[in-house]
Amino acid sequence: MKKITLLISIVALSVTSVIGQGKPGKTVTPPTRNCGAMNGVSQAELQNLEDFLAPKVAAYLQAHANGESPEVVYTIPTIVHIIHNGGEAVGSGRNIPYARVTEQMQVLNEDFRRTNSDADGTWAQAADCEVNFCLITRYPSGHALAGQALPEVGVDRVDAAAAGFGNAGSGYSTGFIDGTIKPATSWNPNEVMNIWVCQLQSGLLGYAQFPNSGSANTDGTVMQYTAFGFTSGAFGLGRTTTHEVGHWLGLFHISGDDGNGSCAGSDNVADTPNQADQTNSCPSGVRTDGCASSSPGYMYQNYMDYTFDACMNLYTLGQKARVQSTMASSPRRATLNGFSTTLCAPVATASDDAGITSTISPTGTLCSGTITPTVVLRNFGSNALTSVTINYSVDGVPQTPFSWTGSLATNISTNVNLPSISVSAAAHTFDASTSLPNTVADQVPGNDAVSQGSFNVISAGASLPFFEGFEGAYLPTGFTANNNDGVTTWAKTTVAAKSGSASAFMDYFNYSTSKGEEDDIITPAVNLSTGSNPQVSFELAYQLFTDPTDPAPFSDTLEVLISTDCGLTWNSIYRKESTNLTTTTPTFSSISFVPTANQWRKETISLAAYASSPSAMIMFRGIGDYENQMYIDDINIDFSTGIEDNSASTSVNIFPNPATNVINVLFTSVNNTEIVVLNIVGEVIYTNSNVLNRINKIDMSKEAEGVYFVKVKSGDQITTKKIILVK
């Protein structure tokens, strides 16, 4: 028996793509899984878990050695909560298709029952854990609709914006998931295993809560949406979920998490060979290390190692003993099997039953004051659906019911466009439901209505000037982000900045799977229609990794796009790559690029073609080619006479900068002068339209630190200067 080492309660699994396209001068290193721990429970509680399981595991193994059959075939009812961004249709982005859910369930059942097609005879101790998983067909107890049929078997789709979680942006942190998302969406953990599928931060693949630990409303596993079901890449065969559910059932990493090549750690399982560290990539044959130094080597094929999905294929008898002991006696595990028959049984189909399963529109932010709702109508009944009444409301105010006619077979859905509605510029809610399927009373009213959705209508964007220097929290307020592959994306850095101490950057030097990947950051909507010659400027720093004169050159790309319809369509207004993008001499370097103060270049783009837009958003899109670091800073949107610091002007001097509590405005002469101070979103916080003194002190002691703009109008001249307030 190996030495027992305590582990932490919630294990997090991430993928780090280190380096890897085989470009000259870069070492190819495959993507790796990295597991960290969160301090969810104390070591004493975890020792209690081991004290709880150890005698039960020993009894199980003794019975097995005596030729007895101590195992039970358990079935775990499962619900998959899909946390998606507002406006993502089913099957797109984070709102993954239903097929991915059924694929993942197939993988879990095959892996835990050892019916997986890649099972082999390499290890004699490989075992069927005798645990099955089923998707629930009806709501568990404790839910408002307990006992009623689910609109989608085994799935709970949650619009993050409507639920108050905010869209994922660059991903949710584990703290936000555990503190906010889980408690708001968890279903009865004594009856179902909760799996949350969402976008996680920092390339995290997933994490799980161990048995006998944590709160009931956080119990379950969390999965990165790009690693759930069959996707692509090294972790695209669903084995990450197998790994995380293993933690949820009481299994630890086979290396014992001691690190540094030590042999002292343990997974508390006797038949998994002692192992120095986790295994990365996909090895073959007998592998040895300082702990397993001779044949048969160490067990890199185990689901609780770090190998690629294609190399994992077994649990052992000792691991089965822990899983069976957990399912037999652990709180919130031992009760699950008893609910599998009722919660996973097919729901008797009513003859006439229809419902609205989701809202396609309106969602998110809209520019127009007129909405055309689109909802998804599903026939849950055994009879073909030929007519139904769709009832809908905005902010609780009923609209004229819509009579739908057509022909919809059992369990088939269709999109229905409802009549347009005029709405004001404000935040709104939208509800829809069905009644009178085939002109008779609905036999299952519990699935008639879609959960309340929210949307926001804006008549105009924020007033100019707009400035963002990435000095505050990231993402900046009002910004959105697209991270399509869920790995590396735009992030804040303090290693380089044009002004202040921070900028936004793309880590293309270490982003080994970046080729062709698009990552976006998008500004809030701004109003370009209140002045002339609008423009956007920003500071850029970039250097290539490979020589641009090579026969097969590479380059990352920066593209800037604009939308005047709240993101429905985008027009490219700037695109540069290779030496057109570089800001340095020489233009390439074999080391990770960190710009000096003189390696930045200001880029200015005219927005005159969009000057009539009251609501425009600017997108900064990085397109990867695994080259070198890219930085942007000091995004300025204003009219051409505005946001420039205009240091050439000698008629006005504003100091100090940065300031703390007081800004001084000094004039050469006073002539019909006005001073206005605006915050970063364009709100006026100070104004003096009748300046009489050459020296003017403006009290900023009650204002928060950040970026402000001081606009001075003297005669026909307007000067705007950016001031940074530091407390």
C-alpha positions in Angstrom: 0.0 0.0 0.0 1.3 3.4 -0.9 1.7 6.3 1.5 -1.5 8.3 2.0 -1.2 12.0 0.9 -4.0 14.4 1.5 -5.5 16.2 -1.5 -7.6 19.3 -1.8 -11.4 19.0 -2.2 -12.1 20.5 -5.7 -9.7 19.5 -8.4 -9.4 21.8 -11.5 -8.2 20.5 -14.8 -6.8 22.9 -17.5 -5.1 22.7 -20.8 -2.0 24.7 -21.5 -1.0 24.9 -25.1 2.7 25.6 -24.7 4.4 25.8 -28.1 3.8 23.8 -31.2 3.7 24.3 -34.9 7.2 23.4 -35.7 8.3 26.8 -36.9 12.0 27.3 -37.2 13.5 28.2 -33.8 10.5 27.1 -31.7 10.5 23.9 -29.8 7.4 21.7 -30.4 5.7 21.0 -27.1 2.2 19.4 -27.1 -0.7 20.8 -25.2 -0.8 19.6 -21.6 -3.4 19.1 -18.9 -2.5 21.0 -15.7 -4.4 20.3 -12.5 -4.6 22.7 -9.6 -6.5 22.6 -6.4 -9.0 25.0 -4.8 -9.3 25.3 -1.0 -12.8 24.1 -0.8 -12.5 22.1 2.4 -9.9 21.7 5.1 -7.3 18.9 5.2 -9.1 17.6 8.3 -12.3 17.1 6.3 -10.3 15.3 3.6 -8.8 13.1 6.2 -12.3 12.4 7.4 -13.1 11.3 3.8 -10.2 8.9 3.8 -11.2 7.6 7.2 -14.7 7.2 5.9 -13.8 5.3 2.7 -10.8 3.3 3.8 -12.6 0.5 5.8 -15.3 0.2 3.2 -12.8 -0.1 0.4 -10.8 -2.7 2.4 -14.0 -4.7 3.0 -14.9 -4.6 -0.6 -11.5 -5.8 -1.7 -11.5 -8.6 0.8 -14.9 -9.8 -0.3 -13.7 -9.8 -3.9 -10.6 -11.7 -2.9 -12.8 -14.3 -1.2 -14.7 -14.9 -4.5 -17.7 -13.0 -3.4 -19.5 -10.4 -5.6 -19.8 -7.3 -3.5 -20.5 -4.9 -6.4 -23.8 -3.4 -7.3 -24.6 -2.0 -10.7 -25.5 1.7 -10.0 -27.2 4.1 -12.3 -26.7 7.8 -11.8 -29.4 10.2 -13.0 -27.8 13.2 -14.7 -28.7 16.7 -15.7 -26.5 18.9 -17.9 -26.8 22.6 -17.3 -25.6 24.4 -20.5 -24.7 28.0 -19.6 -24.7 30.0 -22.8 -24.4 33.6 -23.8 -27.6 35.5 -24.6 -28.5 35.3 -28.3 -26.6 32.0 -29.0 -29.0 29.7 -30.8 -29.1 26.0 -29.9 -26.1 24.4 -31.5 -24.0 27.5 -31.7 -21.1 28.7 -29.5 -21.6 27.8 -25.9 -25.1 26.7 -26.5 -23.8 23.3 -27.6 -26.0 20.9 -29.7 -27.9 18.1 -28.1 -25.7 15.6 -29.9 -22.7 16.6 -27.8 -24.7 15.7 -24.6 -25.6 12.2 -25.9 -22.1 11.7 -27.1 -20.7 12.5 -23.7 -23.2 10.2 -22.0 -22.1 7.4 -24.3 -18.5 8.0 -23.4 -19.2 7.9 -19.7 -21.1 4.7 -19.9 -18.5 3.0 -22.0 -15.6 4.1 -19.9 -17.1 3.3 -16.5 -18.4 -0.1 -17.8 -15.2 -0.9 -19.7 -17.1 -1.4 -23.0 -15.0 1.3 -24.6 -13.7 0.2 -28.0 -10.1 1.0 -27.1 -10.1 -1.2 -24.1 -7.1 -3.6 -24.2 -5.3 -6.3 -22.2 -2.3 -4.3 -21.2 -3.2 -4.2 -17.5 -4.8 -7.2 -15.9 -6.3 -5.2 -13.1 -8.5 -3.1 -15.5 -12.1 -3.2 -14.3 -15.7 -2.6 -15.1 -16.7 0.0 -12.4 -20.4 -1.1 -12.9 -21.7 2.4 -12.9 -24.1 3.7 -15.5 -25.3 7.2 -16.3 -28.8 8.2 -17.6 -30.2 11.5 -18.6 -33.3 12.5 -16.7 -36.6 12.9 -18.4 -38.5 14.9 -15.8 -37.7 17.6 -13.1 -36.5 16.3 -9.7 -38.1 17.2 -6.4 -37.4 20.7 -5.2 -37.9 22.1 -8.7 -40.9 24.3 -9.3 -41.9 21.8 -12.1 -41.1 18.6 -10.1 -42.4 15.5 -11.8 -43.1 17.2 -15.1 -41.4 16.3 -18.4 -38.3 18.2 -19.4 -38.5 20.0 -22.7 -35.1 18.5 -23.7 -34.2 15.2 -22.0 -31.3 15.6 -19.6 -30.6 19.2 -20.5 -31.2 22.6 -18.8 -30.2 25.4 -21.1 -29.5 28.7 -19.2 -29.3 32.0 -20.8 -26.5 33.6 -18.8 -27.5 37.2 -19.5 -31.2 36.5 -18.6 -30.1 34.7 -15.4 -28.0 37.7 -14.3 -24.6 36.0 -14.8 -23.5 38.2 -17.6 -22.2 36.8 -20.9 -19.0 34.7 -20.5 -16.6 37.1 -22.3 -13.2 35.4 -21.8 -14.8 32.8 -19.5 -16.2 32.5 -15.9 -13.9 32.1 -13.0 -14.3 29.0 -10.7 -15.1 31.4 -7.9 -18.0 33.0 -9.8 -19.3 29.6 -10.9 -19.2 28.2 -7.3 -20.5 31.4 -5.7 -23.1 32.5 -8.2 -23.9 30.1 -11.1 -24.0 26.8 -9.3 -26.3 27.9 -6.4 -28.7 29.5 -8.8 -29.0 26.6 -11.2 -28.2 23.4 -9.1 -30.9 20.7 -9.0 -31.5 18.3 -6.1 -28.0 16.7 -5.6 -29.6 13.8 -3.7 -31.5 12.8 -6.8 -29.3 13.9 -9.8 -25.6 14.5 -10.7 -25.3 18.1 -11.8 -22.9 18.8 -14.7 -22.4 22.4 -15.7 -21.1 23.1 -19.2 -19.9 26.6 -19.8 -16.9 28.7 -20.9 -14.1 28.6 -18.2 -11.3 31.1 -17.8 -7.6 30.5 -18.6 -8.0 27.4 -20.7 -9.4 25.4 -17.8 -10.9 22.1 -19.0 -13.0 21.3 -15.9 -13.2 20.6 -12.2 -15.2 18.5 -9.7 -16.3 18.4 -6.1 -15.2 15.4 -4.1 -17.7 13.3 -2.2 -18.3 14.2 1.5 -17.1 17.8 0.9 -18.5 21.2 -0.1 -22.0 22.5 -0.1 -24.9 20.6 -1.6 -25.7 23.4 -4.0 -22.2 23.3 -5.5 -22.0 19.5 -5.8 -21.2 18.2 -9.3 -18.7 18.7 -12.1 -18.0 21.7 -14.3 -16.8 21.3 -17.9 -15.3 23.5 -20.5 -17.8 23.6 -23.4 -15.1 22.9 -26.0 -14.1 19.7 -24.2 -17.6 18.2 -23.7 -18.6 15.4 -26.0 -16.8 14.9 -29.3 -14.9 18.0 -30.3 -11.4 18.2 -31.7 -7.8 18.1 -30.6 -6.0 16.1 -27.9 -8.9 16.5 -25.5 -11.8 16.0 -27.9 -13.0 12.4 -27.1 -14.9 13.2 -24.0 -12.4 11.7 -21.5 -12.0 15.0 -19.6 -15.5 14.4 -18.3 -14.6 10.8 -17.5 -11.6 12.1 -15.5 -13.7 14.8 -13.6 -16.5 12.4 -12.8 -13.8 10.1 -11.4 -12.9 12.9 -9.0 -16.6 13.3 -8.1 -16.7 9.6 -7.3 -13.7 9.8 -5.0 -10.7 9.1 -7.2 -7.5 11.1 -7.1 -4.7 11.5 -9.7 -2.6 8.4 -9.9 0.6 10.3 -9.2 -0.7 11.6 -5.8 0.0 15.2 -6.7 3.2 15.4 -4.7 5.1 17.0 -7.6 8.8 17.3 -8.4 9.2 13.7 -9.3 8.7 12.5 -5.8 7.4 8.9 -5.1 5.8 9.9 -1.8 2.4 10.8 -3.1 -0.4 8.4 -3.5 -3.9 8.0 -5.0 -4.8 5.7 -2.1 -5.2 2.8 -4.6 -2.9 -0.2 -4.3 -3.1 -1.6 -7.8 -2.1 1.6 -9.7 1.7 1.6 -9.9 3.4 4.4 -8.0 4.2 7.2 -10.4 6.5 10.2 -10.1 4.5 12.8 -12.1 1.5 13.1 -14.3 2.0 12.0 -17.9 1.6 14.5 -20.8 1.1 13.8 -24.5 0.4 10.3 -25.7 3.2 7.8 -25.1 3.3 4.1 -26.1 4.8 0.9 -24.9 6.2 0.4 -21.4 7.1 3.7 -19.7 9.2 3.8 -16.5 10.3 6.6 -14.1 12.0 6.9 -10.7 9.0 5.3 -9.0 8.0 2.6 -11.6 11.5 1.8 -12.7 10.9 -1.6 -14.3 8.3 -3.4 -16.4 5.3 -3.1 -16.5 6.1 0.6 -15.8 3.6 3.2 -14.8 -0.1 3.3 -15.9 -0.3 6.2 -18.3 -3.5 4.6 -19.8 -5.5 5.4 -16.6 -8.3 7.9 -16.8 -6.9 9.6 -13.8 -3.6 10.5 -15.5 -3.0 13.5 -17.8 -2.5 11.8 -21.1 -4.4 12.7 -24.3 -7.9 11.3 -24.6 -6.9 8.8 -27.2 -4.4 7.2 -24.7 -6.7 6.7 -21.8 -8.7 3.5 -21.6 -9.1 2.1 -18.0 -10.0 2.2 -14.4 -8.6 -0.5 -12.1 -10.2 -2.9 -9.6 -8.8 -0.7 -6.7 -10.3 2.4 -8.3 -13.6 0.5 -8.7 -13.5 -0.4 -5.0 -13.4 3.4 -4.2 -16.2 4.2 -6.7 -18.4 1.4 -5.4 -17.8 2.3 -1.8 -18.6 6.0 -2.6 -21.8 5.0 -4.3 -22.8 2.7 -1.5 -22.5 5.0 1.4 -21.4 8.6 0.6 -23.9 11.4 1.3 -25.4 12.8 -2.0 -24.1 9.7 -3.8 -25.8 6.8 -2.0 -29.3 8.1 -2.8 -28.9 8.6 -6.5 -29.4 5.0 -7.7 -32.8 4.9 -6.1 -34.1 7.8 -8.3 -32.8 6.4 -11.6 -35.9 4.4 -12.4 -38.4 7.3 -11.9 -36.3 10.2 -13.1 -34.9 8.5 -16.3 -38.0 6.6 -17.3 -39.6 7.6 -20.6 -42.4 10.2 -20.1 -45.8 9.0 -21.3 -46.6 11.2 -24.3 -49.8 13.2 -24.2 -51.8 13.3 -27.4 -52.0 17.1 -27.7 -49.1 18.9 -26.0 -47.1 21.8 -27.3 -44.7 24.3 -25.8 -42.1 27.1 -26.5 -38.6 25.7 -25.7 -36.5 28.8 -26.3 -36.4 32.4 -27.6 -34.1 33.2 -30.6 -34.9 36.9 -30.5 -35.1 39.4 -28.9 -32.0 38.8 -26.8 -28.9 40.8 -26.0 -28.6 44.4 -27.0 -30.6 45.8 -29.9 -30.3 49.1 -31.7 -33.8 49.3 -33.2 -36.9 50.3 -31.3 -38.8 47.6 -33.2 -38.4 43.9 -32.4 -39.6 40.9 -34.3 -39.7 38.0 -31.8 -38.7 34.5 -33.0 -39.5 31.6 -30.7 -38.9 27.8 -31.0 -42.2 25.8 -31.0 -42.1 22.1 -30.2 -44.7 19.4 -30.5 -44.5 17.2 -27.4 -47.7 15.4 -28.2 -48.3 12.1 -30.0 -50.7 13.7 -32.5 -49.3 15.9 -35.3 -49.6 19.6 -34.3 -51.6 21.5 -36.8 -52.5 24.6 -34.9 -51.6 26.3 -31.6 -52.0 29.8 -30.0 -48.8 31.5 -29.1 -49.1 34.0 -26.2 -46.4 36.5 -25.6 -45.7 39.6 -23.6 -43.1 42.4 -23.2 -42.4 43.6 -19.6 -45.5 41.6 -18.6 -47.8 43.4 -21.0 -49.7 40.9 -23.1 -49.5 41.3 -26.9 -52.2 40.1 -29.3 -52.0 36.3 -29.4 -50.6 34.7 -32.5 -52.4 31.8 -34.2 -49.9 29.3 -35.7 -51.0 26.7 -38.3 -48.9 24.1 -40.0 -47.9 20.5 -39.5 -45.4 19.5 -36.9 -44.7 15.8 -36.1 -44.0 14.4 -32.6 -40.9 15.8 -30.9 -40.2 18.1 -33.8 -39.5 21.8 -33.4 -39.8 24.8 -35.7 -38.9 28.5 -35.5 -41.9 30.9 -35.5 -41.7 34.6 -36.3 -44.2 36.7 -34.3 -45.6 40.1 -35.3 -43.3 43.1 -34.7 -43.5 45.2 -31.6 -42.4 48.8 -30.9 -40.4 49.2 -27.7 -38.6 52.0 -26.0 -34.9 52.4 -25.4 -34.6 50.5 -22.1 -34.1 47.1 -20.6 -37.0 44.7 -21.2 -38.2 41.2 -20.6 -39.9 38.9 -23.0 -42.1 35.8 -22.3 -43.9 33.4 -24.6 -46.1 30.3 -24.1 -48.6 28.2 -25.9 -52.2 27.2 -25.4 -54.9 25.2 -27.2 -52.8 22.8 -29.3 -55.0 21.5 -32.0 -57.8 23.7 -30.5 -58.0 21.6 -27.3 -56.7 22.1 -23.8 -53.0 21.4 -23.4 -52.6 18.1 -21.6 -49.2 19.0 -20.1 -49.2 22.7 -19.3 -45.9 22.6 -17.4 -43.9 22.7 -20.6 -45.9 25.4 -22.4 -43.7 28.4 -21.5 -40.2 29.5 -22.1 -38.3 31.0 -19.1 -38.2 34.7 -19.0 -35.7 36.3 -21.3 -34.2 39.8 -21.2 -33.0 42.2 -23.9 -31.9 45.8 -24.0 -32.8 48.4 -26.6 -30.5 51.5 -27.0 -31.4 54.5 -29.0 -27.9 55.9 -29.0 -24.4 54.9 -27.8 -22.3 56.7 -25.2 -21.3 60.3 -26.0 -17.8 61.0 -27.2 -15.0 61.2 -26.3 -14.4 57.5 -25.5 -11.1 56.3 -24.1 -9.8 53.0 -22.8 -6.3 52.5 -21.5 -6.8 49.1 -19.8 -5.7 50.5 -16.4 -8.7 49.1 -14.5 -10.5 45.8 -14.2 -10.4 43.5 -17.3 -12.6 43.2 -19.3 -13.3 46.9 -19.1 -16.8 48.0 -18.3 -19.1 47.6 -21.3 -16.6 45.6 -23.4 -17.4 42.2 -24.7 -15.1 39.4 -25.9 -15.2 36.5 -28.3 -12.9 33.5 -27.5 -14.0 30.9 -30.0 -11.7 28.1 -29.0 -11.9 28.7 -25.3 -8.1 28.9 -25.0 -5.8 31.9 -25.2 -7.4 35.2 -25.9 -6.9 39.0 -25.3 -5.8 39.7 -21.7 -4.5 42.6 -19.6 -0.8 42.8 -19.1 1.4 45.1 -17.0 4.7 44.2 -18.6 4.2 46.9 -21.3 2.1 50.0 -21.9 2.1 53.1 -24.0 0.7 55.1 -21.2 -0.1 54.2 -17.6 1.0 50.7 -16.5 -1.2 48.3 -18.5 -2.3 47.3 -22.0 -4.2 44.5 -23.8 -2.2 41.8 -25.5 -2.4 38.5 -27.4 0.1 35.9 -26.3 0.7 34.5 -29.8 4.3 33.5 -28.9 2.9 30.8 -26.6 -0.4 30.1 -28.3 0.5 27.0 -30.2 -3.0 26.3 -31.6 -3.6 29.8 -32.8 -3.4 29.4 -36.5 -6.5 31.0 -38.0 -8.1 31.5 -34.6 -10.0 34.7 -34.2 -10.1 36.5 -30.8 -12.1 39.7 -30.4 -12.5 42.5 -27.9 -15.4 44.9 -28.7 -16.1 48.4 -27.3 -19.4 49.6 -26.0 -21.6 51.4 -28.4 -20.7 55.0 -29.0 -22.6 57.9 -30.7 -20.8 59.1 -33.9 -23.6 61.4 -35.0 -23.2 64.4 -32.8 -20.1 65.9 -34.6 -18.0 65.8 -37.7 -15.1 63.6 -38.8 -15.2 60.8 -36.2 -12.2 58.7 -35.9 -10.7 55.9 -33.8 -7.1 55.7 -32.8 -5.0 53.3 -30.8 -1.5 52.5 -29.9 0.0 49.3 -31.4 3.2 47.3 -30.7 4.1 44.1 -32.6 7.1 42.2 -33.8 7.3 39.1 -35.9 9.0 35.9 -34.8 10.0 34.6 -38.3 12.0 36.5 -40.9 9.4 38.1 -43.3 11.8 37.3 -46.3 11.6 33.6 -45.7 10.1 31.6 -48.5 7.2 30.6 -46.3 6.7 33.6 -44.0 4.2 33.8 -41.1 2.4 36.6 -39.4 -0.3 37.2 -37.0 -3.0 39.7 -38.1 -4.8 42.6 -36.5 -8.1 43.6 -38.0 -10.4 46.4 -36.8 -14.1 46.2 -37.7 -17.2 48.4 -37.1 -20.8 47.5 -36.5 -23.7 50.0 -36.7 -26.4 47.5 -36.0 -25.4 46.3 -32.5 -23.2 43.5 -33.7 -25.4 41.9 -36.3 -23.1 42.7 -39.1 -19.5 43.9 -39.2 -17.4 45.9 -41.7 -13.6 45.7 -41.8 -12.0 49.2 -41.6 -8.4 48.2 -41.0 -6.3 45.0 -41.5 -2.5 44.7 -41.3 -0.1 41.8 -41.1 3.7 41.1 -41.6 5.9 44.2 -41.9 2.8 46.5 -42.3 1.9 45.5 -38.8 5.3 45.5 -37.1 6.4 48.5 -35.1 10.0 47.6 -34.5 13.4 47.5 -36.2 14.4 44.7 -36.7 10.9 43.5 -37.7 11.4 40.0 -36.2 13.0 38.4 -33.2 13.3 34.8 -31.8 12.4 35.9 -28.3 9.1 36.9 -26.8 8.4 40.5 -27.7 8.0 43.1 -24.9 8.0 46.6 -26.4 10.0 49.5 -25.1 8.5 53.0 -24.9 9.6 53.8 -28.5 8.4 50.6 -30.1 4.7 51.7 -30.2 3.0 53.2 -33.2 -0.2 55.2 -33.2 -2.8 54.0 -35.7 -5.7 56.4 -36.7 -8.7 55.2 -38.7 -11.4 57.6 -40.1 -15.0 56.7 -39.3 -16.4 59.4 -41.5 -18.3 56.9 -43.5 -20.2 56.0 -40.4 -20.7 59.5 -39.0 -24.5 59.2 -39.1 -24.5 56.2 -36.7 -25.9 56.9 -33.2 -24.7 53.5 -32.1 -21.4 52.1 -33.4 -19.2 49.4 -31.9 -15.5 48.9 -32.7 -14.0 45.4 -32.7 -10.3 44.6 -32.4 -9.7 41.2 -33.9 -6.5 39.2 -33.6 -6.0 36.4 -36.1 -3.3 34.0 -34.9 -0.4 32.4 -36.7 1.8 31.4 -33.7 4.2 34.3 -34.2 4.8 36.8 -31.4 3.2 39.1 -28.8 0.7 41.7 -30.0 -0.2 44.7 -27.8 -2.8 47.5 -28.1 -3.3 50.5 -25.7 -5.1 53.9 -25.5 -8.1 53.3 -27.6 -9.5 56.7 -28.5 -12.8 57.4 -30.3 -13.7 61.1 -30.9 -14.1 63.7 -33.5 -10.9 64.8 -35.2 -10.9 68.1 -33.2 -11.3 66.3 -30.0 -9.6 63.6 -28.1 -6.0 64.3 -29.1 -3.9 65.7 -26.3 -2.9 68.6 -28.6 0.4 69.2 -26.8 1.3 71.8 -29.4 -1.3 74.1 -28.0 0.3 76.7 -25.8 -3.0 78.5 -24.8 -3.8 76.0 -22.1 -1.8 73.8 -19.7 -3.5 71.1 -17.6 -1.5 69.6 -14.7 -0.4 67.5 -12.9 -0.9 64.3 -14.9 -1.4 61.8 -13.3 -3.4 63.8 -10.7 -4.7 62.9 -7.2 -7.3 65.2 -5.9 -6.9 68.5 -7.8 -6.5 69.3 -11.5 -5.0 72.7 -12.4 -6.0 74.4 -15.7 -3.7 77.3 -16.7 -4.5 79.7 -19.6 -2.3 82.1 -21.4 -5.3 84.4 -21.7 -8.9 84.2 -20.8 -11.2 84.8 -23.8 -14.8 83.5 -23.7 -13.5 80.3 -22.1 -15.4 77.2 -21.0 -14.1 74.2 -19.0 -15.9 70.8 -19.1 -14.6 67.6 -17.4 -16.0 64.2 -18.5 -15.6 60.7 -17.2 -14.7 57.7 -19.4 -18.3 57.1 -20.4 -18.9 60.7 -21.5 -20.8 61.9 -18.4 -20.2 65.5 -17.5 -18.9 65.7 -13.9 -17.8 69.4 -13.9 -18.5 72.5 -16.0 -17.6 76.2 -15.8 -19.0 78.2 -18.7 -17.7 81.5 -17.5 -14.0 81.2 -16.7 -12.6 84.4 -15.3 -9.2 83.3 -13.9 -6.1 82.2 -15.7 -5.5 79.6 -13.0 -8.4 77.3 -12.2 -8.4 74.5 -9.7 -10.9 71.6 -10.2 -11.6 69.5 -7.1 -11.6 65.8 -8.1 -11.3 64.4 -4.5 -14.8 62.8 -4.7 -14.2 61.1 -8.1 -12.9 57.6 -8.5 -9.5 56.9 -9.9 -9.4 56.3 -13.7 -9.3 58.3 -16.9 -11.0 61.7 -17.4 -11.1 64.2 -20.2 -10.8 68.0 -19.8 -12.3 69.9 -22.6 -11.4 73.5 -22.9 -13.2 75.9 -25.3 -11.5 79.2 -25.8 -12.9 81.3 -28.6 -13.1 79.1 -31.6 -10.5 76.6 -30.4 -11.3 73.4 -28.6 -8.7 71.4 -26.8 -9.3 68.0 -25.1 -6.7 66.5 -22.8 -6.7 63.1 -21.1 -6.0 63.1 -17.4 -5.4 60.0 -15.3 -6.6 60.2 -11.7 -4.7 58.1 -9.2 -5.8 57.8 -5.5 
